[in-house]
Amino acid sequence: MAEESKSHILQLMQTKETLESEIEALLSYLTAPGGPGLSGGLIDDEGFPINDVEHILSVRTARHSLSCKQTDHKMIMEEIEANLNDYYAVIKQRKEEEKLKIQEQDPEELAVEVTQNIVDSTLEQYQPFCIVKSVLDDSPASKAGLNKGDFICKFGSAIEDLSAISTVVRNSLNISLEVIIERDDKKMILHLTPSQWKGRGTLGCHIVPL
């Protein structure tokens, strides 16, 4: 259930990014200097209605498409939010079920479980705010164990903003950073050291906000 939900969320995010690219292209066309604008009549430089039928049709089509895509974007953002809420509800329920099993464990197993729960509780305070879209081979990110699809919950001191990650990375060259991720419904700690390598940048991965 949770795995399927996570896969669906990733698909929705891909659709969201595609829509945002298309919306940006339409806005660039309509709002470019001398462009037709987002609304209003189509007139020439002297204030007379434009007689170019193809141009009029193109502008009307672009405006209509922009309106539709903006509506679709709003709907998909709402769907992503709803799915994220459902996803974390399932995870919470699973954790509650796991806690019920503690009573059946022997003292040694219970001690290990309690210790792990303390660690899990500490990690649980950090919630995902970014996702890894790609990781290049032999990069610092790859060597740290970062995978495509990992949710970033904490990156050094950055806990809620992608721009903060850029600042942390820029000021932490060759310094090991604690990175808390969520993978397969579980949070874990990685240690990533931004450094120069054969590829571009100092991480070798592409991270985008949720």
Secondary structure by P-SEA (a helix, b strand, c coil): caaaaaaaaaaaaaaaaaaaaaaaaaaaaaacccccccccccccccccccccaaaaaaaaaaaaaaaaaaaaaaaaaaaaaaaaaaaaaaaaaaaaaaaaacccccaaaaaaaaaaaaaaaaaacccccccccccccccccccccccccccccccccccccaaaaaaaaaacccbbbbbbbbcccccbbbbbbbcccccccccccccccc
